[in-house]
Amino acid sequence: MHDSVEISGVHLRLGEPDRSGGEWIGQKDSLQQLLACWLVVDEKDLPLAPRIVGSPGIGKTTLAIAAARHSQKALFIYQCTADTRPEDLLVTPVLDDNGRIRYHASPLVTAMIQGGVCVLDEGNRMNEKSWASLAPLLDHRRYVESIVAGITIHAHADFRCAVTMNDDESTFEIPDYILSRLQPTLALSHPARHDELAILQYHLPFADDEMLSLTVEFLQQSHELNLDFSTRDGMNVLRYALKLIAQNPNHPLGRDATWRRSLQACLGDEALDLSSLADRQSQTLGGNVIPMGLGDFFFNPGDPLHPDTMDEDDFDDPYDEDPEEEDESGF
């Protein structure tokens, strides 16, 4: 049964908290920094709403979940998308079976009312109009205004918030007036080898040492080459490889070959040769390479038809005819 509250004569049906587990392994400083953001050191002090930044699959949401569990607060997660509307973030009107309008509080508003933690996941996928509706919540005012329900909702003193943001280009640019409210920035990096092994062992305790070692070695090499493969990618590769082995334990392919098949299926052919992939990405990102000309788009380097490999003598000039080979007519 969902709880409900009444605010200014409007009944709000509250959402259910997220009950997923979140064990944070390694990088203890990151957890301590997030918890410090939520501390209140004086009656005039306010908690901060930090943004947790890093590449996809690195554990940003897991960090926020672990911090909420550590603070012993109810956790609510809102998944931000490009088409998130202000009413989606706050209060949504819903028609019941009798044709009457009922108002449902979002995970964010539920956390505000109950004094829980709300994680706005992948916040930089959300448009400016939706962010603007949260501006008064993220400063000293600590309230939101629902235009749909016609009410102002004040945040409980125990309400805490964090925003995760993917460090990639498929996102909106968040305006400065919002970024100034989402402070500080907590940047997550890829885990060290022993931490990454511990993470894989925690999530896949049934994996054997050989398969764990193959996965960790792949991930660590990709991190060193600044490639985008994450711990989550490694978990998917390892999980699928274990399923292939369990399905046919007597398959003639060895465990190493099965793991490589899983790697190819999960991450593509390019993952089979990380060094070559890193070289190609370096060129794409403007590394120390010769700038590409128009011919590079049509011919491979070294192709005899590539303009850079052809001598000037290879080009015929229609106006540079040998005078000794004139037409018999004399023209």
For each residue, the residues with C-beta under 8 A, 3 or more apart:
1:
2: 13 14 15 16
3: 13 14
4: 11 12 13 14
5: 11 12 14 113
6: 9 10 11 12
7: 10 12 151 153
8: 150 151 152
9: 6
10: 6 7 103 149 150 151
11: 4 5 6 102 103
12: 4 5 6 7 91 103 104 105 109 113 149
13: 2 3 4 102 103 104 105
14: 2 3 4 5 105 110 113 114
15: 2 76 104 105 106 107 110
16: 2
17: 74 75 76 110 116
18: 65 75 76 77 107
19:
20: 65
21: 65 69
22: 62 64 65 66 68 69
23: 62 66 202
24: 27 28 30 31 59 62 63 66 67
25: 191 195 198 199 202
26: 191 192 194 195 196 198 199
27: 24 30 31 188 189 191 195
28: 24 31 32
29: 32 33
30: 24 27 33 34 63 186 188
31: 24 27 28 34 35 63 66 67 70
32: 28 29 35 36
33: 29 30 36 37 50 184 186
34: 30 31 37 38 50 52 63 64 67 162 186
35: 31 32 38 39 67 70 71
36: 32 33 39
37: 33 34 47 48 49 50 162 184 186
38: 34 35 47 48 67 71 117 160
39: 35 36 47
40: 45 46 47
41: 45
42: 45
43:
44:
45: 40 41 42
46: 40 140 142
47: 37 38 39 40 159 160 161
48: 37 38 183 184
49: 37 138 161 162 163 181 182 183
50: 33 34 37 162 163 182 183 184 185 186
51: 123 162 163 164 165 179 182 183 185 186
52: 34 60 63 64 162 163 164 165 186 188
53: 60 164 165 167 185 186 187 188
54: 58 59 60 166 167 187 188 189
55: 58 166 167 168 190 228 230
56: 166 168 228 230 232
57: 230 231 232 233
58: 54 55 188 189 190 230 231 232
59: 24 54 62 63 188 191 199 231
60: 52 53 54 63 64 164 165 166 188
61: 64 65 77 119 121 164
62: 22 23 24 59 65 66
63: 24 30 31 34 52 59 60 66 67 188
64: 22 34 52 60 61 67 68 117 119 162 164
65: 18 20 21 22 61 62 68 69 75 77 119
66: 22 23 24 31 62 63 69 70
67: 24 31 34 35 38 63 64 70 71 117 162
68: 22 64 65 71 73 74 75 116 117 119 160
69: 21 22 65 66 72 75
70: 31 35 66 67
71: 35 38 67 68 117 160
72: 69
73: 68 115 116 117 158 160
74: 17 68 111 114 115 116 117
75: 17 18 65 68 69 116 117 119
76: 15 17 18 107 108 110 111 116 117 118 119
77: 18 61 65 107 118 119 121
78: 89 106 107 108 118 119 120 121
79: 121 122
80: 84 120 121 122 123 124 125 126 130
81: 84 122 125 126
82: 125 126 127 172
83: 127
84: 80 81 88 89 125 126 127 130
85: 88 89 129 130
86: 89 90 129 130 132 133 147
87: 90 91 92 93 146 147 148
88: 84 85 92 106 130
89: 78 84 85 86 106 108 130 133 134
90: 86 87 105 106 108 109 133 144 146 148 149 153
91: 12 87 103 104 105 106 109 146 148 149 151 153
92: 87 88 103 104 106 148
93: 87 101 102 103 104 148 149
94: 101 102 103 104
95: 99 100 101 102
96: 99 100 101 102
97:
98:
99: 95 96
100: 95 96
101: 93 94 95 96
102: 11 13 93 94 95 96
103: 10 11 12 13 91 92 93 94 148 149
104: 12 13 15 91 92 93 94
105: 12 13 14 15 90 91 109 110 113
106: 15 78 88 89 90 91 92 109 110
107: 15 18 76 77 78 110 111 118
108: 76 78 89 90 111 112 118 120 161
109: 12 90 91 105 106 112 113 144 146 153
110: 14 15 17 76 105 106 107 113 114 116
111: 74 76 107 108 114 115 116 117 118 159 161
112: 108 109 118 137 144 153 154 155 156 159
113: 5 12 14 105 109 110 153 156
114: 14 74 110 111 156
115: 73 74 111 156 157 158 159
116: 17 68 73 74 75 76 110 111 158 159 160
117: 38 64 67 68 71 73 74 75 76 111 159 160 161 162
118: 76 77 78 107 108 111 112 159 160 161 162
119: 61 64 65 68 75 76 77 78 161 162 163 164
120: 78 80 108 123 126 161 162 163 164
121: 61 77 78 79 80 164
122: 79 80 81 125 126 164 165 166 171
123: 51 80 120 126 131 163 164 165 174 182
124: 80 165 166 171 172 173 174
125: 80 81 82 84 122 166 170 171 172
126: 80 81 82 84 120 122 123 130 131 172
127: 82 83 84 130 131 172
128: 131 132 172 174 175 178
129: 85 86 132 133
130: 80 84 85 86 88 89 126 127 133 134
131: 123 126 127 128 134 135 174 175 178
132: 86 128 129 135 178
133: 86 89 90 129 130 144 145
134: 89 130 131 137 138 144 178
135: 131 132 138 139 177 178 181
136: 139 141 142 143 144 145
137: 112 134 141 142 143 144 155 161
138: 49 134 135 161 178 181 182
139: 135 136 142 181
140: 46
141: 136 137
142: 46 136 137 139 154 155 159
143: 136 137 152 153 154 155
144: 90 109 112 133 134 136 137 152 153
145: 133 136 151 152 153
146: 87 90 91 109 149 150 151 152 153
147: 86 87 150
148: 87 90 91 92 93 103
149: 10 12 90 91 93 103 146
150: 8 10 146 147
151: 7 8 10 91 145 146
152: 8 143 144 145 146
153: 7 90 91 109 112 113 143 144 145 146
154: 112 142 143
155: 112 137 142 143 159
156: 112 113 114 115 159
157: 115
158: 73 115 116
159: 47 111 112 115 116 117 118 142 155 156
160: 38 47 68 71 73 116 117 118
161: 47 49 108 111 117 118 119 120 137 138
162: 34 37 49 50 51 52 64 67 117 118 119 120
163: 49 50 51 52 119 120 123 182
164: 51 52 53 60 61 64 119 120 121 122 123
165: 51 52 53 60 122 123 124 171
166: 54 55 56 60 122 124 125 170 171
167: 53 54 55
168: 55 56 171
169:
170: 125 166
171: 122 124 125 165 166 168
172: 82 124 125 126 127 128
173: 124
174: 123 124 128 131 178 179 182
175: 128 131 178 179
176: 179 180
177: 135 180 181
178: 128 131 132 134 135 138 174 175 181 182
179: 51 174 175 176 182 183
180: 176 177 183
181: 49 135 138 139 177 178
182: 49 50 51 123 138 163 174 178 179 185
183: 48 49 50 51 179 180
184: 33 37 48 50
185: 50 51 53 182
186: 30 33 34 37 50 51 52 53
187: 53 54
188: 27 30 52 53 54 58 59 60 63
189: 27 54 58
190: 55 58 196 219 223 230 231
191: 25 26 27 59 195 196 199 231
192: 26 195 196
193: 196 197 216 220
194: 26 197 198
195: 25 26 27 191 192 198 199
196: 26 190 191 192 193 199 200 216 219 220 231 234
197: 193 194 200 201 212 216
198: 25 26 194 195 201 202
199: 25 26 59 191 195 196 202 203 231
200: 196 197 203 204 207 212 215 216 231 234 235 238
201: 197 198 204 205 207 212
202: 23 25 198 199 205
203: 199 200 235
204: 200 201 207 212 235 238 239 242
205: 201 202
206: 242
207: 200 201 204 211 212 238 242
208: 211 212
209: 212 213
210: 213 214 255 256
211: 207 208 214 215 238 241 242 255 259
212: 197 200 201 204 207 208 209 215 216 238
213: 209 210 216 217
214: 210 211 217 218 256 259
215: 200 211 212 218 219 234 237 238 259
216: 193 196 197 200 212 213 219 220 234
217: 213 214 220 221
218: 214 215 221 222 229 234 237 263 271 274
219: 190 196 215 216 222 223 229 230 231 233 234
220: 193 196 216 217 223 224
221: 217 218 224 225 274
222: 218 219 225 227 228 229 274
223: 190 219 220 226 227 229
224: 220 221
225: 221 222 274 275 277 278
226: 223 278 281
227: 222 223 274 277 278 281
228: 55 56 222
229: 218 219 222 223 233 234 267 271
230: 55 56 57 58 190 219 233 234
231: 57 58 59 190 191 196 199 200 219 234 235
232: 56 57 58 235 236
233: 57 219 229 230 236 237 266 267
234: 196 200 215 216 218 219 229 230 231 237 238
235: 200 203 204 231 232 238 239
236: 232 233 239 240 266
237: 215 218 233 234 240 241 259 262 263 266 267
238: 200 204 207 211 212 215 234 235 241 242 259 262
239: 204 235 236 242 243
240: 236 237 243 244 262 265 266
241: 211 237 238 244 245 255 258 259 261 262 263
242: 204 206 207 211 238 239 245 246
243: 239 240 246 247
244: 240 241 247 248 251 258 261 262
245: 241 242 248 249 251 255 258
246: 242 243 249
247: 243 244
248: 244 245 251
249: 245 246
250:
251: 244 245 248 258
252:
253: 257 258 261
254: 257 258
255: 210 211 241 245 258 259
256: 210 214 259 260
257: 253 254 260 261
258: 241 244 245 251 253 254 255 261 262
259: 211 214 215 237 238 241 255 256 262 263
260: 256 257 263 264 272
261: 241 244 253 257 258 264 265
262: 237 238 240 241 244 258 259 265 266
263: 218 237 241 259 260 266 267 271 272
264: 260 261 267 268 269 271 272
265: 240 261 262
266: 233 236 237 240 262 263 271
267: 229 233 237 263 264 270 271
268: 264 271
269: 264 272
270: 267 273 276 277 280
271: 218 229 263 264 266 267 268 274 277
272: 260 263 264 269
273: 270 276 277
274: 218 221 222 225 227 271 277 278
275: 225 278 279
276: 270 273 279 280
277: 225 227 270 271 273 274 280 281
278: 225 226 227 274 275 281 282
279: 275 276 282 283
280: 270 276 277 283 284
281: 226 227 277 278 284 285
282: 278 279 285 287 288 289
283: 279 280 286 287 289
284: 280 281
285: 281 282
286: 283 289
287: 282 283
288: 282
289: 282 283 286
290:
291:
292: 296 297
293: 296 307 308
294: 297 298
295: 298 299 306 307 308
296: 292 293 299 301 306
297: 292 294
298: 294 295
299: 295 296 303 305 306 307
300: 303 306
301: 296 306 308
302: 306 309
303: 299 300 306 309
304: 309 310
305: 299 309 310
306: 295 296 299 300 301 302 303 309 310
307: 293 295 299 310
308: 293 295 301
309: 302 303 304 305 306
310: 304 305 306 307 314 315
311: 314
312: 315
313:
314: 310 311
315: 310 312
316:
317: 320
318: 321
319:
320: 317
321: 318 325
322: 325
323: 326
324:
325: 321 322
326: 323 330 331
327: 330 331
328:
329:
330: 326 327
331: 326 327
